[in-house]
């Protein structure tokens, strides 16, 4: 699976909590599947999902009750969408970092 290491995930909270950013996130996209792994104040977050329409993804967290959407920009370098977890929610975006091919030094996802 092609991966982008050192990607930047930005989380914006609807409730006014301080925004969160992780500049060392990992993203993999291939064959209509996506995996996004990042760290927040509670530890690792890994969301995985499928493409519902070209460039439109629906994701579910592996270890939390978090659901999210992402839409890929026309240049393919940024994804943005919404997320919710219990009564909290907001927007989030991913700026893809360094491209790595699987098996070519891309490493592994943070929670795999």
Secondary structure, 3 states (H helix, E strand, C coil): CCEEEEEEEEEEECCCCCCEEEEEEEEEEECCEEEEEEEECCEEEEEEEEEEECCEEEEEECCCCEEEEEEECCCCCEEEEEEEECCEEEEEEEECCEEECCCCCCCCCCCC
